[in-house]
Amino acid sequence: MIARFSRWLRARTPAVLTSIGLAAIALLAIVDYVAPPDLSFLPFYVGPALFLVWFVGRSAGFLGAA
C-alpha cells in the first residue's frame, strides 16, 4: 500500500506536490493557532518540509521551511 501511494505521488507534477505540502503546513498553522499556548506544534512542521524536499526538491523545502 505504501508503494502504491508513493507511485501515486511520483506521478503528480511538482506544482501539485508543492501545493499539497504548503496546504499541510497551512493546516498545521491553523491548528497551532487554535491550540492552547502551552502546546507546541513546532516539531510537526518538519514533516511537511521533509515531504517537499523528498518529492519536489530542495528549493521547495526551503519555501516550506520559511
mmCIF file of the N, C-alpha and C atoms, coordinates in Angstrom:
data_MODEL
# 
_entry.id   MODEL 
# 
loop_
_atom_site.group_PDB 
_atom_site.id 
_atom_site.type_symbol 
_atom_site.label_atom_id 
_atom_site.label_alt_id 
_atom_site.label_comp_id 
_atom_site.label_asym_id 
_atom_site.label_entity_id 
_atom_site.label_seq_id 
_atom_site.pdbx_PDB_ins_code 
_atom_site.Cartn_x 
_atom_site.Cartn_y 
_atom_site.Cartn_z 
_atom_site.occupancy 
_atom_site.B_iso_or_equiv 
_atom_site.pdbx_formal_charge 
_atom_site.auth_seq_id 
_atom_site.auth_comp_id 
_atom_site.auth_asym_id 
_atom_site.auth_atom_id 
_atom_site.pdbx_PDB_model_num 
ATOM 1   N N  . MET A 1 1  ? 0.812  -1.191 0.000   1.00 0.00 ? 1  MET A N  1 
ATOM 2   C CA . MET A 1 1  ? 0.000  0.000  0.000   1.00 0.00 ? 1  MET A CA 1 
ATOM 3   C C  . MET A 1 1  ? 0.866  1.269  0.000   1.00 0.00 ? 1  MET A C  1 
ATOM 4   N N  . ILE A 1 2  ? 1.965  1.227  0.750   1.00 0.00 ? 2  ILE A N  1 
ATOM 5   C CA . ILE A 1 2  ? 2.849  2.387  0.776   1.00 0.00 ? 2  ILE A CA 1 
ATOM 6   C C  . ILE A 1 2  ? 3.500  2.587  -0.580  1.00 0.00 ? 2  ILE A C  1 
ATOM 7   N N  . ALA A 1 3  ? 3.881  1.504  -1.236  1.00 0.00 ? 3  ALA A N  1 
ATOM 8   C CA . ALA A 1 3  ? 4.490  1.611  -2.566  1.00 0.00 ? 3  ALA A CA 1 
ATOM 9   C C  . ALA A 1 3  ? 3.486  2.182  -3.561  1.00 0.00 ? 3  ALA A C  1 
ATOM 10  N N  . ARG A 1 4  ? 2.237  1.801  -3.424  1.00 0.00 ? 4  ARG A N  1 
ATOM 11  C CA . ARG A 1 4  ? 1.194  2.320  -4.314  1.00 0.00 ? 4  ARG A CA 1 
ATOM 12  C C  . ARG A 1 4  ? 1.011  3.830  -4.125  1.00 0.00 ? 4  ARG A C  1 
ATOM 13  N N  . PHE A 1 5  ? 1.003  4.256  -2.845  1.00 0.00 ? 5  PHE A N  1 
ATOM 14  C CA . PHE A 1 5  ? 0.873  5.683  -2.553  1.00 0.00 ? 5  PHE A CA 1 
ATOM 15  C C  . PHE A 1 5  ? 2.088  6.452  -3.059  1.00 0.00 ? 5  PHE A C  1 
ATOM 16  N N  . SER A 1 6  ? 3.272  5.866  -2.909  1.00 0.00 ? 6  SER A N  1 
ATOM 17  C CA . SER A 1 6  ? 4.486  6.502  -3.401  1.00 0.00 ? 6  SER A CA 1 
ATOM 18  C C  . SER A 1 6  ? 4.451  6.654  -4.922  1.00 0.00 ? 6  SER A C  1 
ATOM 19  N N  . ARG A 1 7  ? 3.983  5.630  -5.625  1.00 0.00 ? 7  ARG A N  1 
ATOM 20  C CA . ARG A 1 7  ? 3.843  5.737  -7.087  1.00 0.00 ? 7  ARG A CA 1 
ATOM 21  C C  . ARG A 1 7  ? 2.847  6.821  -7.452  1.00 0.00 ? 7  ARG A C  1 
ATOM 22  N N  . TRP A 1 8  ? 1.753  6.926  -6.680  1.00 0.00 ? 8  TRP A N  1 
ATOM 23  C CA . TRP A 1 8  ? 0.752  7.960  -6.948  1.00 0.00 ? 8  TRP A CA 1 
ATOM 24  C C  . TRP A 1 8  ? 1.368  9.345  -6.782  1.00 0.00 ? 8  TRP A C  1 
ATOM 25  N N  . LEU A 1 9  ? 2.162  9.514  -5.729  1.00 0.00 ? 9  LEU A N  1 
ATOM 26  C CA . LEU A 1 9  ? 2.804  10.811 -5.507  1.00 0.00 ? 9  LEU A CA 1 
ATOM 27  C C  . LEU A 1 9  ? 3.799  11.140 -6.606  1.00 0.00 ? 9  LEU A C  1 
ATOM 28  N N  . ARG A 1 10 ? 4.577  10.166 -7.030  1.00 0.00 ? 10 ARG A N  1 
ATOM 29  C CA . ARG A 1 10 ? 5.591  10.410 -8.066  1.00 0.00 ? 10 ARG A CA 1 
ATOM 30  C C  . ARG A 1 10 ? 4.972  10.692 -9.432  1.00 0.00 ? 10 ARG A C  1 
ATOM 31  N N  . ALA A 1 11 ? 3.701  10.322 -9.610  1.00 0.00 ? 11 ALA A N  1 
ATOM 32  C CA . ALA A 1 11 ? 3.021  10.597 -10.877 1.00 0.00 ? 11 ALA A CA 1 
ATOM 33  C C  . ALA A 1 11 ? 2.486  12.027 -10.934 1.00 0.00 ? 11 ALA A C  1 
ATOM 34  N N  . ARG A 1 12 ? 2.508  12.748 -9.836  1.00 0.00 ? 12 ARG A N  1 
ATOM 35  C CA . ARG A 1 12 ? 1.998  14.120 -9.795  1.00 0.00 ? 12 ARG A CA 1 
ATOM 36  C C  . ARG A 1 12 ? 3.078  15.108 -10.221 1.00 0.00 ? 12 ARG A C  1 
ATOM 37  N N  . THR A 1 13 ? 2.653  16.247 -10.695 1.00 0.00 ? 13 THR A N  1 
ATOM 38  C CA . THR A 1 13 ? 3.593  17.298 -11.091 1.00 0.00 ? 13 THR A CA 1 
ATOM 39  C C  . THR A 1 13 ? 4.170  17.971 -9.845  1.00 0.00 ? 13 THR A C  1 
ATOM 40  N N  . PRO A 1 14 ? 5.329  18.597 -9.971  1.00 0.00 ? 14 PRO A N  1 
ATOM 41  C CA . PRO A 1 14 ? 5.900  19.305 -8.822  1.00 0.00 ? 14 PRO A CA 1 
ATOM 42  C C  . PRO A 1 14 ? 4.988  20.408 -8.279  1.00 0.00 ? 14 PRO A C  1 
ATOM 43  N N  . ALA A 1 15 ? 4.220  21.039 -9.151  1.00 0.00 ? 15 ALA A N  1 
ATOM 44  C CA . ALA A 1 15 ? 3.307  22.086 -8.679  1.00 0.00 ? 15 ALA A CA 1 
ATOM 45  C C  . ALA A 1 15 ? 2.230  21.509 -7.764  1.00 0.00 ? 15 ALA A C  1 
ATOM 46  N N  . VAL A 1 16 ? 1.706  20.351 -8.108  1.00 0.00 ? 16 VAL A N  1 
ATOM 47  C CA . VAL A 1 16 ? 0.686  19.710 -7.275  1.00 0.00 ? 16 VAL A CA 1 
ATOM 48  C C  . VAL A 1 16 ? 1.292  19.280 -5.941  1.00 0.00 ? 16 VAL A C  1 
ATOM 49  N N  . LEU A 1 17 ? 2.477  18.704 -5.979  1.00 0.00 ? 17 LEU A N  1 
ATOM 50  C CA . LEU A 1 17 ? 3.129  18.265 -4.749  1.00 0.00 ? 17 LEU A CA 1 
ATOM 51  C C  . LEU A 1 17 ? 3.482  19.447 -3.850  1.00 0.00 ? 17 LEU A C  1 
ATOM 52  N N  . THR A 1 18 ? 3.912  20.543 -4.446  1.00 0.00 ? 18 THR A N  1 
ATOM 53  C CA . THR A 1 18 ? 4.195  21.746 -3.666  1.00 0.00 ? 18 THR A CA 1 
ATOM 54  C C  . THR A 1 18 ? 2.923  22.274 -3.023  1.00 0.00 ? 18 THR A C  1 
ATOM 55  N N  . SER A 1 19 ? 1.827  22.245 -3.753  1.00 0.00 ? 19 SER A N  1 
ATOM 56  C CA . SER A 1 19 ? 0.548  22.683 -3.196  1.00 0.00 ? 19 SER A CA 1 
ATOM 57  C C  . SER A 1 19 ? 0.118  21.798 -2.032  1.00 0.00 ? 19 SER A C  1 
ATOM 58  N N  . ILE A 1 20 ? 0.316  20.500 -2.153  1.00 0.00 ? 20 ILE A N  1 
ATOM 59  C CA . ILE A 1 20 ? -0.033 19.576 -1.073  1.00 0.00 ? 20 ILE A CA 1 
ATOM 60  C C  . ILE A 1 20 ? 0.813  19.881 0.168   1.00 0.00 ? 20 ILE A C  1 
ATOM 61  N N  . GLY A 1 21 ? 2.102  20.063 -0.015  1.00 0.00 ? 21 GLY A N  1 
ATOM 62  C CA . GLY A 1 21 ? 2.985  20.352 1.116   1.00 0.00 ? 21 GLY A CA 1 
ATOM 63  C C  . GLY A 1 21 ? 2.664  21.674 1.788   1.00 0.00 ? 21 GLY A C  1 
ATOM 64  N N  . LEU A 1 22 ? 2.421  22.705 0.988   1.00 0.00 ? 22 LEU A N  1 
ATOM 65  C CA . LEU A 1 22 ? 2.095  24.011 1.567   1.00 0.00 ? 22 LEU A CA 1 
ATOM 66  C C  . LEU A 1 22 ? 0.722  24.005 2.232   1.00 0.00 ? 22 LEU A C  1 
ATOM 67  N N  . ALA A 1 23 ? -0.214 23.236 1.685   1.00 0.00 ? 23 ALA A N  1 
ATOM 68  C CA . ALA A 1 23 ? -1.530 23.104 2.317   1.00 0.00 ? 23 ALA A CA 1 
ATOM 69  C C  . ALA A 1 23 ? -1.407 22.391 3.663   1.00 0.00 ? 23 ALA A C  1 
ATOM 70  N N  . ALA A 1 24 ? -0.535 21.395 3.741   1.00 0.00 ? 24 ALA A N  1 
ATOM 71  C CA . ALA A 1 24 ? -0.311 20.707 5.017   1.00 0.00 ? 24 ALA A CA 1 
ATOM 72  C C  . ALA A 1 24 ? 0.294  21.653 6.048   1.00 0.00 ? 24 ALA A C  1 
ATOM 73  N N  . ILE A 1 25 ? 1.214  22.499 5.618   1.00 0.00 ? 25 ILE A N  1 
ATOM 74  C CA . ILE A 1 25 ? 1.806  23.479 6.526   1.00 0.00 ? 25 ILE A CA 1 
ATOM 75  C C  . ILE A 1 25 ? 0.755  24.492 6.963   1.00 0.00 ? 25 ILE A C  1 
ATOM 76  N N  . ALA A 1 26 ? -0.103 24.931 6.044   1.00 0.00 ? 26 ALA A N  1 
ATOM 77  C CA . ALA A 1 26 ? -1.153 25.887 6.397   1.00 0.00 ? 26 ALA A CA 1 
ATOM 78  C C  . ALA A 1 26 ? -2.152 25.272 7.379   1.00 0.00 ? 26 ALA A C  1 
ATOM 79  N N  . LEU A 1 27 ? -2.527 24.029 7.157   1.00 0.00 ? 27 LEU A N  1 
ATOM 80  C CA . LEU A 1 27 ? -3.446 23.353 8.070   1.00 0.00 ? 27 LEU A CA 1 
ATOM 81  C C  . LEU A 1 27 ? -2.816 23.203 9.456   1.00 0.00 ? 27 LEU A C  1 
ATOM 82  N N  . LEU A 1 28 ? -1.555 22.867 9.488   1.00 0.00 ? 28 LEU A N  1 
ATOM 83  C CA . LEU A 1 28 ? -0.849 22.753 10.759  1.00 0.00 ? 28 LEU A CA 1 
ATOM 84  C C  . LEU A 1 28 ? -0.759 24.110 11.459  1.00 0.00 ? 28 LEU A C  1 
ATOM 85  N N  . ALA A 1 29 ? -0.561 25.159 10.708  1.00 0.00 ? 29 ALA A N  1 
ATOM 86  C CA . ALA A 1 29 ? -0.503 26.506 11.295  1.00 0.00 ? 29 ALA A CA 1 
ATOM 87  C C  . ALA A 1 29 ? -1.848 26.905 11.894  1.00 0.00 ? 29 ALA A C  1 
ATOM 88  N N  . ILE A 1 30 ? -2.940 26.526 11.236  1.00 0.00 ? 30 ILE A N  1 
ATOM 89  C CA . ILE A 1 30 ? -4.271 26.831 11.777  1.00 0.00 ? 30 ILE A CA 1 
ATOM 90  C C  . ILE A 1 30 ? -4.500 26.077 13.081  1.00 0.00 ? 30 ILE A C  1 
ATOM 91  N N  . VAL A 1 31 ? -4.137 24.798 13.094  1.00 0.00 ? 31 VAL A N  1 
ATOM 92  C CA . VAL A 1 31 ? -4.283 24.003 14.321  1.00 0.00 ? 31 VAL A CA 1 
ATOM 93  C C  . VAL A 1 31 ? -3.392 24.570 15.419  1.00 0.00 ? 31 VAL A C  1 
ATOM 94  N N  . ASP A 1 32 ? -2.204 24.992 15.074  1.00 0.00 ? 32 ASP A N  1 
ATOM 95  C CA . ASP A 1 32 ? -1.284 25.581 16.042  1.00 0.00 ? 32 ASP A CA 1 
ATOM 96  C C  . ASP A 1 32 ? -1.844 26.887 16.597  1.00 0.00 ? 32 ASP A C  1 
ATOM 97  N N  . TYR A 1 33 ? -2.506 27.655 15.762  1.00 0.00 ? 33 TYR A N  1 
ATOM 98  C CA . TYR A 1 33 ? -3.077 28.926 16.188  1.00 0.00 ? 33 TYR A CA 1 
ATOM 99  C C  . TYR A 1 33 ? -4.251 28.712 17.135  1.00 0.00 ? 33 TYR A C  1 
ATOM 100 N N  . VAL A 1 34 ? -5.072 27.707 16.854  1.00 0.00 ? 34 VAL A N  1 
ATOM 101 C CA . VAL A 1 34 ? -6.277 27.452 17.651  1.00 0.00 ? 34 VAL A CA 1 
ATOM 102 C C  . VAL A 1 34 ? -5.938 26.753 18.971  1.00 0.00 ? 34 VAL A C  1 
ATOM 103 N N  . ALA A 1 35 ? -4.873 25.988 18.996  1.00 0.00 ? 35 ALA A N  1 
ATOM 104 C CA . ALA A 1 35 ? -4.496 25.224 20.188  1.00 0.00 ? 35 ALA A CA 1 
ATOM 105 C C  . ALA A 1 35 ? -4.079 26.161 21.322  1.00 0.00 ? 35 ALA A C  1 
ATOM 106 N N  . PRO A 1 36 ? -4.205 25.676 22.549  1.00 0.00 ? 36 PRO A N  1 
ATOM 107 C CA . PRO A 1 36 ? -3.759 26.494 23.682  1.00 0.00 ? 36 PRO A CA 1 
ATOM 108 C C  . PRO A 1 36 ? -2.262 26.801 23.599  1.00 0.00 ? 36 PRO A C  1 
ATOM 109 N N  . PRO A 1 37 ? -1.839 27.906 24.185  1.00 0.00 ? 37 PRO A N  1 
ATOM 110 C CA . PRO A 1 37 ? -0.439 28.312 24.055  1.00 0.00 ? 37 PRO A CA 1 
ATOM 111 C C  . PRO A 1 37 ? 0.564  27.365 24.728  1.00 0.00 ? 37 PRO A C  1 
ATOM 112 N N  . ASP A 1 38 ? 0.118  26.522 25.642  1.00 0.00 ? 38 ASP A N  1 
ATOM 113 C CA . ASP A 1 38 ? 1.071  25.635 26.302  1.00 0.00 ? 38 ASP A CA 1 
ATOM 114 C C  . ASP A 1 38 ? 1.399  24.400 25.463  1.00 0.00 ? 38 ASP A C  1 
ATOM 115 N N  . LEU A 1 39 ? 0.700  24.196 24.344  1.00 0.00 ? 39 LEU A N  1 
ATOM 116 C CA . LEU A 1 39 ? 1.002  23.100 23.423  1.00 0.00 ? 39 LEU A CA 1 
ATOM 117 C C  . LEU A 1 39 ? 1.891  23.620 22.292  1.00 0.00 ? 39 LEU A C  1 
ATOM 118 N N  . SER A 1 40 ? 2.979  22.923 22.051  1.00 0.00 ? 40 SER A N  1 
ATOM 119 C CA . SER A 1 40 ? 3.893  23.326 20.982  1.00 0.00 ? 40 SER A CA 1 
ATOM 120 C C  . SER A 1 40 ? 3.775  22.352 19.813  1.00 0.00 ? 40 SER A C  1 
ATOM 121 N N  . PHE A 1 41 ? 3.509  22.881 18.645  1.00 0.00 ? 41 PHE A N  1 
ATOM 122 C CA . PHE A 1 41 ? 3.408  22.084 17.433  1.00 0.00 ? 41 PHE A CA 1 
ATOM 123 C C  . PHE A 1 41 ? 4.651  22.232 16.566  1.00 0.00 ? 41 PHE A C  1 
ATOM 124 N N  . LEU A 1 42 ? 5.674  22.868 17.085  1.00 0.00 ? 42 LEU A N  1 
ATOM 125 C CA . LEU A 1 42 ? 6.872  23.149 16.306  1.00 0.00 ? 42 LEU A CA 1 
ATOM 126 C C  . LEU A 1 42 ? 7.514  21.910 15.681  1.00 0.00 ? 42 LEU A C  1 
ATOM 127 N N  . PRO A 1 43 ? 7.632  20.784 16.382  1.00 0.00 ? 43 PRO A N  1 
ATOM 128 C CA . PRO A 1 43 ? 8.268  19.611 15.738  1.00 0.00 ? 43 PRO A CA 1 
ATOM 129 C C  . PRO A 1 43 ? 7.470  19.053 14.557  1.00 0.00 ? 43 PRO A C  1 
ATOM 130 N N  . PHE A 1 44 ? 6.181  19.300 14.519  1.00 0.00 ? 44 PHE A N  1 
ATOM 131 C CA . PHE A 1 44 ? 5.361  18.756 13.452  1.00 0.00 ? 44 PHE A CA 1 
ATOM 132 C C  . PHE A 1 44 ? 5.532  19.499 12.121  1.00 0.00 ? 44 PHE A C  1 
ATOM 133 N N  . TYR A 1 45 ? 6.111  20.673 12.147  1.00 0.00 ? 45 TYR A N  1 
ATOM 134 C CA . TYR A 1 45 ? 6.350  21.413 10.914  1.00 0.00 ? 45 TYR A CA 1 
ATOM 135 C C  . TYR A 1 45 ? 7.456  20.772 10.066  1.00 0.00 ? 45 TYR A C  1 
ATOM 136 N N  . VAL A 1 46 ? 8.252  19.911 10.660  1.00 0.00 ? 46 VAL A N  1 
ATOM 137 C CA . VAL A 1 46 ? 9.336  19.255 9.940   1.00 0.00 ? 46 VAL A CA 1 
ATOM 138 C C  . VAL A 1 46 ? 8.791  18.286 8.892   1.00 0.00 ? 46 VAL A C  1 
ATOM 139 N N  . GLY A 1 47 ? 7.690  17.599 9.200   1.00 0.00 ? 47 GLY A N  1 
ATOM 140 C CA . GLY A 1 47 ? 7.122  16.604 8.296   1.00 0.00 ? 47 GLY A CA 1 
ATOM 141 C C  . GLY A 1 47 ? 6.780  17.145 6.921   1.00 0.00 ? 47 GLY A C  1 
ATOM 142 N N  . PRO A 1 48 ? 5.957  18.200 6.833   1.00 0.00 ? 48 PRO A N  1 
ATOM 143 C CA . PRO A 1 48 ? 5.649  18.742 5.504   1.00 0.00 ? 48 PRO A CA 1 
ATOM 144 C C  . PRO A 1 48 ? 6.880  19.309 4.780   1.00 0.00 ? 48 PRO A C  1 
ATOM 145 N N  . ALA A 1 49 ? 7.815  19.878 5.537   1.00 0.00 ? 49 ALA A N  1 
ATOM 146 C CA . ALA A 1 49 ? 9.032  20.390 4.893   1.00 0.00 ? 49 ALA A CA 1 
ATOM 147 C C  . ALA A 1 49 ? 9.859  19.238 4.313   1.00 0.00 ? 49 ALA A C  1 
ATOM 148 N N  . LEU A 1 50 ? 9.952  18.135 5.042   1.00 0.00 ? 50 LEU A N  1 
ATOM 149 C CA . LEU A 1 50 ? 10.661 16.964 4.517   1.00 0.00 ? 50 LEU A CA 1 
ATOM 150 C C  . LEU A 1 50 ? 9.932  16.365 3.321   1.00 0.00 ? 50 LEU A C  1 
ATOM 151 N N  . PHE A 1 51 ? 8.615  16.386 3.351   1.00 0.00 ? 51 PHE A N  1 
ATOM 152 C CA . PHE A 1 51 ? 7.821  15.921 2.207   1.00 0.00 ? 51 PHE A CA 1 
ATOM 153 C C  . PHE A 1 51 ? 8.171  16.730 0.965   1.00 0.00 ? 51 PHE A C  1 
ATOM 154 N N  . LEU A 1 52 ? 8.251  18.047 1.128   1.00 0.00 ? 52 LEU A N  1 
ATOM 155 C CA . LEU A 1 52 ? 8.582  18.907 -0.010  1.00 0.00 ? 52 LEU A CA 1 
ATOM 156 C C  . LEU A 1 52 ? 9.988  18.622 -0.527  1.00 0.00 ? 52 LEU A C  1 
ATOM 157 N N  . VAL A 1 53 ? 10.942 18.462 0.378   1.00 0.00 ? 53 VAL A N  1 
ATOM 158 C CA . VAL A 1 53 ? 12.315 18.189 -0.059  1.00 0.00 ? 53 VAL A CA 1 
ATOM 159 C C  . VAL A 1 53 ? 12.395 16.844 -0.767  1.00 0.00 ? 53 VAL A C  1 
ATOM 160 N N  . TRP A 1 54 ? 11.735 15.834 -0.225  1.00 0.00 ? 54 TRP A N  1 
ATOM 161 C CA . TRP A 1 54 ? 11.840 14.478 -0.769  1.00 0.00 ? 54 TRP A CA 1 
ATOM 162 C C  . TRP A 1 54 ? 11.198 14.365 -2.152  1.00 0.00 ? 54 TRP A C  1 
ATOM 163 N N  . PHE A 1 55 ? 9.999  14.916 -2.312  1.00 0.00 ? 55 PHE A N  1 
ATOM 164 C CA . PHE A 1 55 ? 9.258  14.702 -3.546  1.00 0.00 ? 55 PHE A CA 1 
ATOM 165 C C  . PHE A 1 55 ? 9.389  15.836 -4.564  1.00 0.00 ? 55 PHE A C  1 
ATOM 166 N N  . VAL A 1 56 ? 9.768  17.035 -4.132  1.00 0.00 ? 56 VAL A N  1 
ATOM 167 C CA . VAL A 1 56 ? 9.829  18.160 -5.073  1.00 0.00 ? 56 VAL A CA 1 
ATOM 168 C C  . VAL A 1 56 ? 11.264 18.631 -5.276  1.00 0.00 ? 56 VAL A C  1 
ATOM 169 N N  . GLY A 1 57 ? 11.956 18.900 -4.198  1.00 0.00 ? 57 GLY A N  1 
ATOM 170 C CA . GLY A 1 57 ? 13.334 19.369 -4.325  1.00 0.00 ? 57 GLY A CA 1 
ATOM 171 C C  . GLY A 1 57 ? 13.705 20.314 -3.201  1.00 0.00 ? 57 GLY A C  1 
ATOM 172 N N  . ARG A 1 58 ? 14.969 20.667 -3.188  1.00 0.00 ? 58 ARG A N  1 
ATOM 173 C CA . ARG A 1 58 ? 15.492 21.497 -2.111  1.00 0.00 ? 58 ARG A CA 1 
ATOM 174 C C  . ARG A 1 58 ? 14.848 22.881 -2.067  1.00 0.00 ? 58 ARG A C  1 
ATOM 175 N N  . SER A 1 59 ? 14.623 23.489 -3.211  1.00 0.00 ? 59 SER A N  1 
ATOM 176 C CA . SER A 1 59 ? 14.045 24.844 -3.214  1.00 0.00 ? 59 SER A CA 1 
ATOM 177 C C  . SER A 1 59 ? 12.629 24.857 -2.642  1.00 0.00 ? 59 SER A C  1 
ATOM 178 N N  . ALA A 1 60 ? 11.853 23.841 -2.937  1.00 0.00 ? 60 ALA A N  1 
ATOM 179 C CA . ALA A 1 60 ? 10.502 23.759 -2.381  1.00 0.00 ? 60 ALA A CA 1 
ATOM 180 C C  . ALA A 1 60 ? 10.568 23.529 -0.872  1.00 0.00 ? 60 ALA A C  1 
ATOM 181 N N  . GLY A 1 61 ? 11.548 22.771 -0.415  1.00 0.00 ? 61 GLY A N  1 
ATOM 182 C CA . GLY A 1 61 ? 11.728 22.571 1.017   1.00 0.00 ? 61 GLY A CA 1 
ATOM 183 C C  . GLY A 1 61 ? 12.085 23.869 1.719   1.00 0.00 ? 61 GLY A C  1 
ATOM 184 N N  . PHE A 1 62 ? 12.929 24.676 1.085   1.00 0.00 ? 62 PHE A N  1 
ATOM 185 C CA . PHE A 1 62 ? 13.244 25.993 1.658   1.00 0.00 ? 62 PHE A CA 1 
ATOM 186 C C  . PHE A 1 62 ? 11.998 26.865 1.698   1.00 0.00 ? 62 PHE A C  1 
ATOM 187 N N  . LEU A 1 63 ? 11.179 26.789 0.676   1.00 0.00 ? 63 LEU A N  1 
ATOM 188 C CA . LEU A 1 63 ? 9.933  27.554 0.657   1.00 0.00 ? 63 LEU A CA 1 
ATOM 189 C C  . LEU A 1 63 ? 9.021  27.130 1.803   1.00 0.00 ? 63 LEU A C  1 
ATOM 190 N N  . GLY A 1 64 ? 8.901  25.829 2.016   1.00 0.00 ? 64 GLY A N  1 
ATOM 191 C CA . GLY A 1 64 ? 8.047  25.337 3.087   1.00 0.00 ? 64 GLY A CA 1 
ATOM 192 C C  . GLY A 1 64 ? 8.598  25.638 4.461   1.00 0.00 ? 64 GLY A C  1 
ATOM 193 N N  . ALA A 1 65 ? 9.909  25.659 4.607   1.00 0.00 ? 65 ALA A N  1 
ATOM 194 C CA . ALA A 1 65 ? 10.509 25.923 5.910   1.00 0.00 ? 65 ALA A CA 1 
ATOM 195 C C  . ALA A 1 65 ? 10.509 27.408 6.258   1.00 0.00 ? 65 ALA A C  1 
ATOM 196 N N  . ALA A 1 66 ? 10.362 28.248 5.275   1.00 0.00 ? 66 ALA A N  1 
ATOM 197 C CA . ALA A 1 66 ? 10.405 29.691 5.542   1.00 0.00 ? 66 ALA A CA 1 
ATOM 198 C C  . ALA A 1 66 ? 9.117  30.237 6.014   1.00 0.00 ? 66 ALA A C  1 
# 
